């Protein structure tokens, strides 16, 4: 991960399930981090189609609406000791056209469902 490669003792990363998938690193690379190297974690999902290489920021969907193993993502965050924020980050124009409070509530409900809460 970039924070480890930088060599700077205070370097941090912003984790994002979509970028772990899109970049091809997968979630297992999270195990190489320390909690102190994670500034925050975005939380989102991505559809199984189109193929990974053809997906872009706007491809993100609500947690649980895609194919990513988000429970594994959360397990890895817990394993490295990360106990901070999960930030719902979506660049999905269909969601932007809806009432923001409605989207926030749906997003929180879906995040809780994935987290098993």
N, C-alpha and C positions, 0 to 999 in steps of 0.2 A: 504494500500500500504506500501511497505517496508520503504520508506522515512519517513512516519508518524510513523510507528512502531519503527523505530530506536531510536527515541527521540533526535537525533542529529539535532541541528538547521540548519545545512548546508547540510543535507542529500538531495540528489536528485535522480531522477530516469531517465532512458532512456526508454521512452514509445515506444511500437511497437504494431501495430494492430495484427500482427500474434501471438505475445506472450499473448496479452490480450485474444485472442480467444483460443489459444492452452492451456493456463493455466486455462481456465474456468472462469476467473474473469469477462469477458465481458468489454464493454466500459464504462458502467455506473460508475464504480469505479473511473474513471478519475475525476468525479465531487467532489470527496473527497480531491483532491489535490489543492494546490495553484500553480500559474504559477511559482513561485520561486523554487518549488520543482521539476520542470521538466527541466532536463539538455538539452535534445533534444528529438525530436520525429522521429523515423523511420517511413517510409510510405511504405506499401506494402499490398497485398491482399492474399487470400488463396482460393483454390478451395473448392467446397462443398464435394468433394470426393477425397480421402478416409475420413473416420470419423475423427473427431478432434483428438482423442487420437492416431491415427496412422500417423498423419502429423508430419513432421520434418522441420528443417530450409530450406532444399532444396525444400520444397513444396510451398514456397512463389511464388506468381506471381505478375505481374504488377498491380498497382492500377486500379480497374475497371474490371479486367479480372477474378475476383473471386466473392465470394458471401458476403463478409463482408460489413456492412453498413458504409462505410468510410465517408459518409457525416455526419452521426451521430458522428463519431469519431472526425471529424473536428469541429462540433458544440460544443462538450464537451470541446475541447481544447480552443475554443474561449470563452466559458462561464467561464472558470477558469482564463482567461486573458492571456493565452499563445499566444505570438505573435512572436515566433522565428522560427527556421529552421525546415523544414521537410526534412529528409534525406532518399532518395530512397535506401532501403536495400533489396537486393535479393540474395539468394544463389542458384539460379536456373542455373544449368549447361547448359541448352539449351541457355540461354541468354549469358553466359560466352563465348560461342563459336562464338558469333557474333561480329561485329565491335563495339568497345566500344562507339564510337561517335554516331553510329546509335541507340544503346540501350539507351544512355543518352538522346537523342532527343525524342525517343519514350516514355521513362519514364517521361520526363518533360511534354510532351503533355498529357499523361494519368493522371498525377498528376493534371494538370490544368483542365482537363475535369471533374475529380471527384470534384475538388474544385469549379467548376462552373465559371472558369475564362477563 
